[in-house]
Amino acid sequence: MEKELSYKVKGKIVSSIEKILSEKEPKTVKNRSYMMKNEKMSFQLAFFNDAHARKHNTLTVSGTLAPYVTLRSVENVPVTYTAPEADDYYIGKTAGLYPDVLKPLGKMGVVLPCRQWKGIWVSIENKDGLPVGKHTLSFTLTSEENEVLNTLTYQLEVLDICAEQNSLVMTNWMHYDCICQWHKVKPFTNRFYNIFEKYLEAYVHLGFTMLLVPIFTPPLDTEYGAERMTTQLVQIEVVDGEYKFDFSLLREFIRFAKEKGIRYFEFGHLFTQWGGKFCPKIVAKKNGKMQKIFGWHVHSTSAEYVAFLDAFLPRLHQEILAMGIKEASYLHLTDEPNKSHTESYTKCCEIVKKHMQGIPILDALSETVFYEKGLVDVPVISIEHYDGFVPLAIKNLFVYCCCYPDHGYYSNRFINMPGLRTRILGMQLYRTGVQGFLHWGFNFYNSVLSIQPIDPYTVTDAGGFFPGGDGFIVYPTANGVYYSIRAELSKEAMQDYNALLTLEKLAGKAVVRTLLDGANVKGYNVYPRKDKDFIALRNKIYKEIKACLRN
């Protein structure tokens, strides 16, 4: 006679795109899938404890793929800002706790809260490639008293092929002052690089290929008249009215980034955000001490700043050439200008372009005038305004999203959005054929306009002003970062893109297009909004790849 359990635990396996809410039973059961041998597979184990909270539960994994499995606990974070124009495609539109941060299982083991659903994130990955074939994984949950509470199994077939790798220029702005504030390190010191290495490894692992380079403290998300911590790579000295530049810190930064896998570089904005009316904060050694020589107090087209740029930009151009990164470099002027800024943007552009031949200007836009006037070489278009740029047939076009759009079913990555709304981006990027993607917040741990630092574990909305999670997709730890669900979904989105590339190579673009058309993947807000329909599409893609391998 079987021993009766002292408490009951219900369990099921669900997709990575379903966010497990504490009070709601997950809907989509997923217990089998396909992957290519150089991919990362993620799914979730969902457990419901119909009794008092229990600690020190253990989760053991068995099967041929067990050595390649990583388990993490899905933890809730608070979301207090809810999008004012939210459509009906959110998992919740009220303030509350939502799953996001992924933490290693610690000394407490698997903690089962009282009468709540608990998620465990499962990842399967091997940098040298997974063994090919059909595999069964078993997950056994055991209590502190050594009772077997639940056993779940997962079927996974690893195809005998490596996924193609995309050439997209993918960027998610790194905020260096936030690294320094959180980890109490000084910018660009050895201690800084010890921490930065962990951020950069996560960044590259998630599929990002271009890095924001802070030649001067980036004039982003800064309150008028205020300033952020100085994070300036170019060292400057003013001697008898002449500027002397030292690029040694910049060279070290670029070298370090390249070694970690960064392929492209975007040099930080030369003018303030939203119109470029003023100068970024620039510090220099003058009269024997460090002081601010430019900032909000100097107009962007003043004779003083123009003279500085006339001295600086030719030297920067020489350094880019000497480092061998000209073909991988982009330059920012000002972030998110609108039509009313056309005149000031034109003046800024004229100052810069005469010195930076061959380095394209890349800026986030919502209006076509800046491209039509030849001011911006690589427009970065809000996905909400993408359709308006299609008639221009722009050869090199990027897209972006941020705190908007929050409605109209557009893809985005807020914590209280369904996971599919984040993951679908990979297929959308493939379908629209753009060359790159930008998001502003990899690790923005400040309030709105950087008025003060925030704790992202307790404040996910920049102090009540941005949708929850918009400012970051990794959480700081003592010596590095934890991933969020949204970070893992971003990784999977890029894998979806690569899977489409793989099928395209094997069967042709027409086959891929037919699959996407059949699933109604069009633009950035038309796509299957039911998890089961997306999973079916993904399985079709991998079955087509498998069929090609047999032929």
C-alpha positions as CSV (number, residue, x, y, z in Angstrom):
1,M,0.0,0.0,0.0
2,E,1.4,3.4,-1.1
3,K,2.2,5.9,1.6
4,E,-0.2,8.7,1.7
5,L,1.4,12.1,1.1
6,S,1.3,14.6,3.9
7,Y,0.4,17.3,1.4
8,K,-0.6,17.4,-2.3
9,V,1.3,19.1,-5.1
10,K,-0.2,19.4,-8.6
11,G,2.2,19.9,-11.5
12,K,2.3,20.5,-15.2
13,I,4.9,21.6,-17.8
14,V,4.1,24.8,-19.6
15,S,5.8,26.9,-22.3
16,S,8.3,29.6,-21.7
17,I,5.8,32.1,-23.2
18,E,3.1,31.5,-20.6
19,K,3.7,33.6,-17.5
20,I,2.7,31.7,-14.4
21,L,0.6,33.9,-12.1
22,S,0.4,32.8,-8.4
23,E,-3.4,32.7,-8.3
24,K,-4.2,31.3,-11.8
25,E,-3.6,27.7,-13.1
26,P,-1.5,27.7,-16.3
27,K,-3.5,26.8,-19.5
28,T,-1.1,25.6,-22.1
29,V,0.4,22.2,-21.4
30,K,3.7,21.6,-23.3
31,N,5.6,18.4,-22.8
32,R,7.4,17.9,-26.1
33,S,9.4,20.0,-28.6
34,Y,12.2,20.2,-31.1
35,M,15.4,22.1,-31.1
36,M,18.7,22.4,-33.1
37,K,21.8,21.3,-31.3
38,N,23.3,24.7,-30.8
39,E,20.1,26.3,-29.5
40,K,18.9,26.9,-26.0
41,M,15.6,25.4,-25.0
42,S,13.5,26.8,-22.2
43,F,10.2,25.8,-20.6
44,Q,8.6,25.9,-17.1
45,L,7.5,23.4,-14.5
46,A,4.4,24.7,-12.7
47,F,3.6,23.4,-9.2
48,F,0.6,24.1,-7.0
49,N,0.8,23.3,-3.2
50,D,-2.6,22.7,-1.7
51,A,-1.3,23.1,1.9
52,H,0.9,25.2,4.1
53,A,4.1,26.7,2.6
54,R,6.9,24.1,2.4
55,K,10.7,24.6,2.1
56,H,13.7,22.4,1.3
57,N,11.9,20.6,-1.5
58,T,14.3,19.2,-4.0
59,L,14.0,18.8,-7.8
60,T,16.1,16.2,-9.5
61,V,16.5,15.8,-13.2
62,S,17.2,12.5,-15.0
63,G,17.8,11.6,-18.6
64,T,20.6,11.9,-21.2
65,L,20.2,15.7,-21.3
66,A,20.2,16.1,-17.6
67,P,23.9,17.4,-17.5
68,Y,22.8,20.3,-19.7
69,V,19.8,21.4,-17.6
70,T,19.7,24.5,-15.5
71,L,16.9,25.2,-13.0
72,R,15.9,28.6,-11.7
73,S,13.1,29.8,-9.5
74,V,10.6,32.2,-11.1
75,E,10.0,35.1,-8.7
76,N,7.4,37.8,-8.6
77,V,8.1,41.5,-8.7
78,P,5.7,44.5,-8.2
79,V,4.2,46.3,-11.1
80,T,2.6,49.6,-10.1
81,Y,2.5,51.5,-13.4
82,T,0.0,50.0,-15.8
83,A,-0.2,51.4,-19.4
84,P,-2.9,54.0,-19.7
85,E,-4.0,53.0,-23.2
86,A,-3.6,49.2,-22.7
87,D,-5.4,47.0,-25.1
88,D,-7.0,43.6,-24.1
89,Y,-3.8,41.7,-24.7
90,Y,-2.2,41.9,-21.2
91,I,-2.0,39.2,-18.5
92,G,-3.1,41.9,-16.1
93,K,-3.9,45.6,-16.2
94,T,-3.9,46.4,-12.5
95,A,-1.1,46.9,-10.1
96,G,0.2,43.7,-8.5
97,L,2.8,41.0,-8.4
98,Y,3.9,39.5,-11.7
99,P,6.5,36.8,-12.5
100,D,9.8,38.1,-13.9
101,V,13.1,37.6,-12.2
102,L,14.8,34.2,-12.5
103,K,16.9,33.2,-9.5
104,P,19.1,30.2,-8.8
105,L,17.6,27.6,-6.4
106,G,19.3,28.4,-3.0
107,K,19.6,26.9,0.4
108,M,15.8,26.8,0.8
109,G,15.5,24.5,-2.2
110,V,12.2,24.7,-4.1
111,V,9.9,26.7,-1.9
112,L,6.2,25.9,-2.4
113,P,4.0,28.8,-1.2
114,C,0.6,28.1,0.3
115,R,-2.1,27.6,-2.3
116,Q,-0.2,29.3,-5.1
117,W,1.2,28.3,-8.4
118,K,5.0,28.3,-8.4
119,G,7.1,28.3,-11.6
120,I,10.6,26.7,-12.1
121,W,12.4,27.8,-15.3
122,V,14.1,25.0,-17.1
123,S,16.9,25.7,-19.6
124,I,18.8,23.2,-21.7
125,E,21.9,24.3,-23.4
126,N,25.5,23.2,-24.3
127,K,27.9,25.6,-26.0
128,D,29.6,22.7,-27.7
129,G,26.3,21.3,-29.0
130,L,23.7,18.9,-27.6
131,P,23.6,15.2,-28.4
132,V,21.4,14.5,-31.4
133,G,18.3,12.4,-31.2
134,K,15.1,11.9,-29.2
135,H,15.4,12.4,-25.4
136,T,13.2,12.1,-22.3
137,L,13.8,14.2,-19.3
138,S,12.2,13.4,-16.0
139,F,11.8,16.0,-13.2
140,T,11.1,14.6,-9.7
141,L,9.9,16.9,-6.9
142,T,10.7,15.5,-3.4
143,S,9.8,16.9,-0.1
144,E,12.0,17.6,2.9
145,E,10.7,14.3,4.3
146,N,11.8,12.5,1.2
147,E,8.3,12.0,-0.2
148,V,7.9,12.1,-4.0
149,L,5.4,14.9,-4.6
150,N,5.3,14.9,-8.4
151,T,7.1,13.6,-11.4
152,L,6.9,15.4,-14.8
153,T,8.4,14.2,-18.1
154,Y,9.4,16.2,-21.2
155,Q,10.1,14.8,-24.7
156,L,12.7,16.7,-26.7
157,E,14.2,15.9,-30.1
158,V,17.5,17.5,-31.0
159,L,17.9,17.8,-34.7
160,D,21.3,17.0,-36.4
161,I,21.9,20.6,-37.5
162,C,23.2,23.8,-36.1
163,A,21.0,26.9,-36.5
164,E,22.1,29.6,-38.9
165,Q,23.3,32.8,-37.1
166,N,21.7,36.1,-38.1
167,S,23.6,39.3,-39.0
168,L,21.2,41.7,-37.3
169,V,22.6,44.7,-35.6
170,M,20.9,44.3,-32.2
171,T,21.4,46.9,-29.4
172,N,20.0,47.4,-26.0
173,W,21.5,50.4,-24.3
174,M,23.9,49.7,-21.4
175,H,23.8,52.3,-18.6
176,Y,27.3,52.5,-17.1
177,D,26.4,54.8,-14.3
178,C,23.8,52.3,-13.1
179,I,26.5,49.5,-13.0
180,C,28.7,51.8,-11.0
181,Q,26.0,52.9,-8.6
182,W,24.7,49.4,-7.9
183,H,28.1,47.8,-7.5
184,K,29.9,50.7,-5.9
185,V,32.7,50.8,-8.5
186,K,34.4,53.7,-10.3
187,P,33.9,53.8,-14.1
188,F,36.4,51.9,-16.2
189,T,38.6,50.7,-13.4
190,N,39.7,47.1,-12.9
191,R,36.8,46.5,-10.4
192,F,34.4,48.0,-12.9
193,Y,35.5,45.6,-15.7
194,N,35.2,42.7,-13.3
195,I,31.5,43.5,-12.9
196,F,31.0,44.8,-16.5
197,E,32.2,41.5,-17.8
198,K,29.2,39.7,-16.3
199,Y,26.8,42.2,-17.8
200,L,28.5,41.9,-21.2
201,E,28.5,38.1,-21.2
202,A,24.7,38.2,-20.5
203,Y,24.2,40.9,-23.2
204,V,26.0,38.8,-25.9
205,H,24.3,35.6,-24.8
206,L,20.9,37.2,-25.2
207,G,21.7,38.0,-28.8
208,F,22.8,41.6,-28.7
209,T,25.6,42.5,-31.0
210,M,26.1,46.3,-30.8
211,L,27.2,48.3,-27.7
212,L,26.6,51.9,-26.8
213,V,30.0,53.6,-26.4
214,P,30.1,56.4,-23.8
215,I,32.7,58.7,-25.4
216,F,31.1,61.3,-23.2
217,T,28.5,60.8,-20.4
218,P,25.4,59.8,-22.5
219,P,22.9,62.7,-22.5
220,L,20.0,60.3,-22.1
221,D,17.0,60.3,-19.7
222,T,18.5,63.2,-17.8
223,E,16.4,66.0,-16.2
224,Y,17.0,69.5,-17.6
225,G,19.8,71.2,-15.7
226,A,20.7,68.0,-13.8
227,E,23.4,65.4,-14.6
228,R,24.2,61.8,-14.3
229,M,27.4,60.2,-13.0
230,T,30.3,60.9,-15.2
231,T,31.1,58.0,-17.5
232,Q,33.4,59.5,-20.1
233,L,35.9,57.4,-22.0
234,V,37.7,60.2,-23.8
235,Q,40.1,62.0,-21.5
236,I,40.5,65.7,-22.2
237,E,42.9,68.4,-21.1
238,V,42.7,72.1,-22.0
239,V,46.1,73.7,-22.4
240,D,46.3,77.4,-23.4
241,G,42.9,77.1,-25.0
242,E,43.8,74.0,-27.0
243,Y,42.3,70.6,-26.5
244,K,44.4,67.5,-26.0
245,F,42.7,64.1,-26.2
246,D,43.7,60.8,-24.7
247,F,41.9,57.8,-26.2
248,S,43.5,55.0,-24.1
249,L,40.4,54.3,-22.1
250,L,38.3,54.1,-25.3
251,R,40.8,51.7,-26.9
252,E,40.7,49.4,-23.8
253,F,36.8,49.5,-23.8
254,I,36.6,48.6,-27.4
255,R,39.2,45.8,-27.1
256,F,37.4,44.4,-24.1
257,A,34.0,44.5,-25.8
258,K,35.3,42.8,-29.0
259,E,36.8,40.0,-26.9
260,K,33.4,39.4,-25.3
261,G,31.7,39.1,-28.7
262,I,30.5,42.6,-29.5
263,R,30.5,43.2,-33.3
264,Y,29.2,46.7,-33.7
265,F,29.6,50.0,-31.9
266,E,27.3,53.0,-31.5
267,F,29.2,56.1,-30.3
268,G,27.1,58.0,-27.8
269,H,25.0,61.1,-28.5
270,L,26.8,64.4,-29.2
271,F,23.8,66.5,-28.3
272,T,21.1,66.3,-25.7
273,Q,18.0,64.2,-26.1
274,W,14.8,65.3,-27.8
275,G,16.1,67.9,-30.2
276,G,19.8,68.3,-29.6
277,K,19.5,71.9,-28.2
278,F,22.3,71.6,-25.7
279,C,25.7,69.8,-25.1
280,P,26.3,66.6,-23.3
281,K,28.2,66.8,-20.0
282,I,31.9,66.8,-20.9
283,V,34.6,67.1,-18.3
284,A,38.3,68.0,-18.8
285,K,41.4,68.8,-16.9
286,K,41.8,72.6,-16.9
287,N,44.0,74.8,-14.8
288,G,45.2,71.7,-12.9
289,K,41.7,70.3,-11.9
290,M,38.8,68.4,-13.4
291,Q,35.9,70.5,-14.3
292,K,32.8,70.5,-16.5
293,I,33.5,72.4,-19.8
294,F,30.2,71.6,-21.5
295,G,26.6,70.7,-20.5
296,W,23.2,72.3,-20.2
297,H,24.7,75.7,-19.9
298,V,26.1,75.6,-23.5
299,H,24.0,75.6,-26.6
300,S,24.7,72.8,-29.0
301,T,25.5,75.1,-32.0
302,S,27.5,77.7,-30.0
303,A,30.8,78.7,-31.4
304,E,32.5,77.3,-28.4
305,Y,31.1,73.8,-28.8
306,V,31.5,73.9,-32.6
307,A,35.2,74.6,-32.1
308,F,35.4,71.7,-29.7
309,L,33.8,69.3,-32.1
310,D,36.0,70.6,-34.9
311,A,39.0,69.6,-32.8
312,F,37.6,66.4,-31.4
313,L,35.8,64.7,-34.3
314,P,38.7,64.4,-36.6
315,R,40.7,62.7,-33.8
316,L,37.8,60.3,-33.1
317,H,37.6,59.5,-36.7
318,Q,41.3,58.6,-36.8
319,E,40.9,56.4,-33.7
320,I,38.0,54.5,-35.2
321,L,40.1,53.8,-38.3
322,A,43.1,52.8,-36.2
323,M,41.0,50.4,-34.2
324,G,39.8,48.8,-37.4
325,I,36.1,49.2,-36.6
326,K,35.0,51.8,-39.2
327,E,32.7,49.3,-41.0
328,A,31.2,48.4,-37.6
329,S,30.6,51.9,-36.3
330,Y,27.6,54.2,-36.0
331,L,27.2,57.7,-34.6
332,H,24.3,59.2,-32.6
333,L,23.4,62.9,-32.7
334,T,20.3,63.2,-30.5
335,D,17.7,60.7,-29.4
336,E,14.0,60.9,-30.7
337,P,13.9,64.2,-32.4
338,N,10.5,65.3,-33.9
339,K,9.6,67.5,-36.8
340,S,9.8,70.6,-34.8
341,H,13.5,69.9,-34.2
342,T,14.3,69.7,-38.0
343,E,16.2,73.0,-38.1
344,S,18.3,72.4,-35.0
345,Y,19.0,68.8,-36.1
346,T,20.1,70.0,-39.5
347,K,22.7,72.3,-37.9
348,C,24.0,69.6,-35.6
349,C,24.3,67.3,-38.6
350,E,26.3,69.8,-40.6
351,I,28.7,70.2,-37.8
352,V,29.3,66.5,-37.5
353,K,29.2,65.1,-41.0
354,K,32.1,67.1,-42.4
355,H,34.4,65.2,-40.0
356,M,33.0,61.7,-39.8
357,Q,33.0,60.6,-43.4
358,G,32.0,56.9,-43.8
359,I,30.5,56.7,-40.2
360,P,26.7,56.5,-40.6
361,I,24.4,58.6,-38.4
362,L,21.9,56.4,-36.6
363,D,19.1,57.9,-34.5
364,A,15.7,56.9,-33.2
365,L,12.9,58.6,-35.2
366,S,9.2,58.6,-35.7
367,E,9.0,60.9,-38.7
368,T,10.3,60.6,-42.2
369,V,11.6,64.1,-42.7
370,F,15.1,63.4,-41.2
371,Y,15.7,60.6,-43.7
372,E,14.2,62.5,-46.6
373,K,16.4,65.5,-46.0
374,G,19.5,63.2,-45.9
375,L,20.3,63.9,-42.3
376,V,20.0,60.4,-40.9
377,D,21.7,57.6,-42.7
378,V,20.2,54.7,-40.7
379,P,16.7,55.6,-39.3
380,V,15.6,53.7,-36.2
381,I,11.9,53.7,-36.5
382,S,9.4,53.1,-33.7
383,I,7.5,49.9,-34.7
384,E,4.3,51.9,-34.3
385,H,5.4,54.1,-37.3
386,Y,7.1,51.4,-39.4
387,D,4.4,51.3,-42.0
388,G,5.0,55.0,-42.8
389,F,8.6,54.3,-43.7
390,V,7.9,51.3,-46.0
391,P,7.2,53.4,-49.1
392,L,10.7,55.0,-48.8
393,A,12.3,51.6,-49.6
394,I,15.2,52.4,-47.1
395,K,18.1,50.0,-47.6
396,N,19.4,50.1,-44.1
397,L,16.5,50.4,-41.6
398,F,16.3,49.6,-37.9
399,V,13.2,49.5,-35.7
400,Y,12.7,50.1,-31.9
401,C,10.2,50.0,-29.2
402,C,10.2,51.4,-25.7
403,C,7.5,52.6,-23.2
404,Y,5.3,52.9,-26.3
405,P,3.5,51.5,-28.1
406,D,1.4,50.1,-25.2
407,H,-1.7,49.4,-27.2
408,G,-2.7,48.2,-30.7
409,Y,-1.2,44.7,-30.0
410,Y,2.3,45.8,-30.9
411,S,5.2,43.7,-29.7
412,N,6.8,45.0,-26.5
413,R,8.3,43.6,-23.3
414,F,6.4,45.0,-20.3
415,I,6.3,42.6,-17.3
416,N,2.5,42.4,-17.4
417,M,2.4,41.6,-21.1
418,P,2.0,38.0,-22.3
419,G,5.3,36.3,-23.1
420,L,4.3,35.8,-26.7
421,R,4.0,39.6,-27.2
422,T,7.8,39.8,-26.5
423,R,8.9,36.6,-28.2
424,I,7.1,37.3,-31.5
425,L,9.6,40.0,-32.3
426,G,12.1,37.6,-33.8
427,M,9.6,36.5,-36.5
428,Q,8.5,40.1,-37.0
429,L,12.1,41.2,-37.7
430,Y,12.5,38.4,-40.2
431,R,9.2,39.1,-41.9
432,T,9.8,42.8,-42.3
433,G,13.5,42.4,-43.4
434,V,14.9,45.2,-41.3
435,Q,18.6,45.2,-40.5
436,G,18.6,46.0,-36.8
437,F,16.7,46.6,-33.6
438,L,17.2,49.0,-30.7
439,H,15.8,49.2,-27.2
440,W,16.9,51.9,-24.7
441,G,17.0,49.9,-21.4
442,F,19.2,46.9,-20.8
443,N,20.0,48.0,-17.2
444,F,18.4,51.3,-16.4
445,Y,18.2,51.3,-12.6
446,N,17.3,55.0,-12.2
447,S,14.0,56.8,-11.8
448,V,12.6,58.8,-14.7
449,L,15.1,61.4,-15.9
450,S,17.7,59.8,-13.6
451,I,16.6,61.9,-10.7
452,Q,17.6,59.2,-8.3
453,P,18.7,55.5,-8.3
454,I,16.0,52.8,-7.8
455,D,16.0,49.2,-6.6
456,P,14.7,47.2,-9.6
457,Y,13.5,44.4,-7.4
458,T,11.0,46.7,-5.7
459,V,10.6,49.5,-8.3
460,T,10.1,48.2,-11.8
461,D,8.6,51.4,-13.3
462,A,11.3,54.1,-12.9
463,G,9.6,55.6,-10.0
464,G,6.0,55.3,-11.4
465,F,6.6,56.7,-14.9
466,F,7.4,53.8,-17.3
467,P,5.5,50.5,-17.8
468,G,6.9,47.9,-15.5
469,G,10.2,46.4,-16.8
470,D,10.6,48.9,-19.6
471,G,13.9,50.1,-18.3
472,F,15.7,46.8,-17.8
473,I,15.7,43.1,-18.6
474,V,18.5,42.0,-16.2
475,Y,18.6,42.4,-12.4
476,P,21.8,43.3,-10.5
477,T,23.3,40.8,-8.1
478,A,26.4,41.1,-5.9
479,N,28.8,40.2,-8.7
480,G,26.7,40.2,-11.9
481,V,23.1,39.8,-13.0
482,Y,20.0,37.6,-12.9
483,Y,18.1,37.2,-16.1
484,S,14.4,38.1,-16.3
485,I,11.8,36.1,-18.1
486,R,11.7,38.8,-20.7
487,A,15.5,38.5,-21.3
488,E,15.0,34.8,-22.0
489,L,12.2,35.5,-24.3
490,S,14.4,38.0,-26.1
491,K,16.9,35.2,-26.6
492,E,14.2,32.9,-27.9
493,A,13.0,35.5,-30.3
494,M,16.5,35.6,-31.8
495,Q,16.5,31.8,-32.0
496,D,13.2,32.0,-33.8
497,Y,14.8,34.3,-36.4
498,N,17.7,32.0,-36.8
499,A,15.3,29.0,-37.2
500,L,13.6,30.8,-40.1
501,L,17.0,31.5,-41.6
502,T,17.9,27.9,-41.3
503,L,14.7,26.8,-43.0
504,E,15.2,29.4,-45.7
505,K,18.7,28.0,-46.4
506,L,17.3,24.4,-46.7
507,A,14.0,25.0,-48.4
508,G,14.0,28.6,-49.8
509,K,12.4,31.9,-48.7
510,A,9.1,31.1,-50.3
511,V,8.5,28.2,-47.9
512,V,9.2,30.4,-44.9
513,R,7.0,33.1,-46.2
514,T,4.2,30.7,-46.7
515,L,4.5,29.5,-43.2
516,L,4.4,33.0,-41.7
517,D,1.6,34.1,-44.0
518,G,-0.4,31.0,-43.0
519,A,0.1,32.0,-39.3
520,N,-0.8,35.6,-40.0
521,V,2.5,37.1,-39.0
522,K,2.5,40.5,-40.6
523,G,4.2,43.7,-39.5
524,Y,4.6,44.4,-35.8
525,N,1.0,44.1,-34.5
526,V,-0.5,41.2,-36.5
527,Y,0.4,37.8,-35.3
528,P,-1.2,34.7,-33.6
529,R,-2.1,35.8,-30.1
530,K,-2.9,32.4,-28.7
531,D,0.1,30.5,-27.2
532,K,-1.0,27.2,-28.7
533,D,-1.1,28.8,-32.2
534,F,2.4,30.1,-31.8
535,I,3.7,26.7,-30.5
536,A,2.0,25.0,-33.5
537,L,3.8,27.5,-35.9
538,R,7.1,26.8,-34.2
539,N,6.7,23.1,-34.4
540,K,5.8,23.4,-38.1
541,I,9.1,25.2,-38.7
542,Y,11.1,22.5,-37.0
543,K,9.2,19.7,-38.7
544,E,10.0,21.3,-42.1
545,I,13.7,21.5,-41.1
546,K,13.6,17.9,-40.1
547,A,12.0,16.9,-43.4
548,C,14.7,18.7,-45.3
549,L,17.3,16.9,-43.4
550,R,15.8,13.5,-44.4
551,N,15.7,14.4,-48.1
